[in-house]
Amino acid sequence: MEMKVQVPFQQLLTVVKTLSPSQKAKLRAELNDDQVDIVEQSNFIEYLLNGPVYSCEEIQIIEENRKSISEWRTKS
């Protein structure tokens, strides 16, 4: 069962300040994990956008090779 509660920021800050050092460390680690996921996703998207791109000539060669393979399979 999931329950959502809206807590004003100041109240949340007060609760965080009352945590023990080990609890704060756990909270900090948990928040940092979320940031790492966002950075990794952003890096992956950037990698995809800046990745290699086929030229029209290369695409035409690939299409011809596919047709050739397809024809070879139907003959076998």
N, C-alpha and C positions, 0 to 999 in steps of 0.2 A: 504494500500500500504506500502510495506517495502522498506527501502533504507539503504544500507550499505555504510559506509564511513571509509576509513582507515586513522587513525590519528596517526602521529608519537608519540611515548611515551612521549617525552619531551614536545610536544605541549599539549598533554592530561594532563600532570602533571601541566603545567602552568595554564590551564583552571581550574583544580581542586583547585589549590591554590587560585584562585580568587573567589571561591564560598563563600557565607556568611556562618557563623557558623551553621545556621539551615539547609542550603542546604548540607553542609558537613555531618551533622548528618544524614540526610536522605540518602545520598550516602553511608555512613558507615553502616547504618542499612540494606540497600539493599544488600550490599556486604556481610555482615555477614549472612543474610538469605541464600544466595547461599552456604556459607560454612557449615551452619547447615544441609542443605539438603544433601550435600556430606558426612558429618560425619554420619548422620542417615542412609544413604544408605550403607555406609561402615560397620556400626555396624550391620545392618540387614544381610548383606552378611556373616559377621563373625559369627553371630548367626546361620545362616543356615548351614554353614560349620562345626560348632562345635556342632550341634544338635545331638539328639539321632539317632541311626541307628539300624534297625532291624537285628537280627541274621537270619541265614538261617532257623533255626528251627521255629522262629516266623513267617517268611514269609510262610513257609509250612503250619503252623496252619491257617494263614489267608486265604490261597488258599483253604484249606479244608473247612473252614467255608463258604466261598463264594460258593463253589460247593454245599454244604449242603443247603444253603439258596436258591440257584437257583433251586435245585431239589424240595425243599419244595414248592416254588412258582408255579412250573409247575404242581404239584400234586393238588394244591388247586383250 
